[in-house]
């Protein structure tokens, strides 16, 4: 018996979300090894993370859209940071 793969839009959107989250995780390094505080770049949501989310996530991740959560603001995205880090660490990407 042949397996038929049915397109699941929600699964694709979730994979896209977590792939993009990988970029966010990279933008938030846990430590600046080998750098002093004066030459380390301070990562901010507005300057560093928001542009990535705008480019890759917010078309779907906004209120009243197809994605299950909004990622328009820091307050929207912050509760999902740990899940984004976990899923992107697994390298789950949309196909």
C-alpha distance (Angstrom), angle and dihedral (degrees) to the residues before:
residue distance angle dihedral
X1 . . .
X2 3.80 . .
X3 3.77 119.8 .
X4 3.75 114.0 -129.0
X5 3.77 115.7 -150.3
X6 3.76 110.8 -142.9
X7 3.79 117.3 -154.9
X8 3.75 109.4 -115.8
X9 3.80 109.8 -166.8
X10 3.80 93.5 -167.0
X11 3.80 91.9 54.3
X12 3.79 90.9 49.9
X13 3.79 91.3 48.9
X14 3.79 91.4 48.9
X15 3.78 91.1 50.8
X16 3.79 90.7 48.9
X17 3.79 89.8 50.2
X18 3.78 93.3 52.1
X19 3.81 94.0 43.9
X20 3.77 89.5 53.8
X21 3.75 89.5 46.1
X22 3.80 87.7 61.8
X23 3.76 88.2 65.8
X24 3.79 89.6 49.9
X25 3.79 91.5 51.8
X26 3.78 90.7 51.7
X27 3.79 88.7 51.5
X28 3.83 89.4 57.9
X29 3.80 104.5 57.8
X30 3.78 113.5 -170.2
X31 3.78 92.0 -133.8
X32 3.75 139.9 -0.9
X33 3.80 97.6 -124.2
X34 3.78 113.4 -159.6
X35 3.78 94.8 9.7
X36 3.74 130.4 104.5
X37 3.76 119.5 -133.0
X38 3.80 90.6 -105.9
X39 3.82 95.0 59.8
X40 3.82 98.6 34.3
X41 3.80 115.6 103.5
X42 3.78 111.8 -122.2
X43 3.79 108.4 -133.7
X44 3.78 115.1 -141.5
X45 3.76 131.2 -175.9
X46 3.80 93.6 -127.1
X47 3.81 98.0 47.3
X48 3.80 101.8 33.0
X49 3.79 114.4 16.9
X50 3.81 104.7 32.5
X51 3.84 93.8 60.5
X52 3.81 90.0 54.8
X53 3.79 92.0 48.9
X54 3.80 91.2 45.8
X55 3.79 92.1 51.0
X56 3.79 98.0 42.9
X57 3.80 112.0 18.4
X58 3.75 117.9 21.1
X59 3.77 97.2 75.6
X60 3.81 86.4 75.8
X61 3.81 102.4 14.5
X62 3.79 99.7 73.7
X63 3.79 133.8 99.8
X64 3.80 114.9 -69.1
X65 3.81 92.7 12.6
X66 3.81 133.9 117.1
X67 3.80 96.6 -92.2
X68 3.80 118.8 87.7
X69 3.81 95.9 -124.8
X70 3.78 139.8 31.0
X71 3.81 120.4 -118.4
X72 3.79 99.0 -178.1
X73 3.79 98.2 113.1
X74 3.77 138.4 29.5
X75 3.80 88.7 -108.5
X76 3.83 89.8 54.6
X77 3.81 95.8 46.1
X78 3.81 102.1 38.3
X79 3.83 97.3 74.6
X80 3.81 88.2 56.5
X81 3.83 96.9 49.9
X82 3.80 95.6 97.9
X83 3.82 92.7 47.9
X84 3.80 90.5 47.2
X85 3.79 90.9 50.9
X86 3.80 92.5 48.2
X87 3.80 96.5 47.2
X88 3.78 94.2 43.8
X89 3.79 89.4 49.2
X90 3.80 86.7 58.8
X91 3.82 87.6 51.9
X92 3.80 92.7 -127.5
X93 3.76 104.7 170.5
X94 3.79 133.7 173.1
X95 3.78 115.3 -99.6
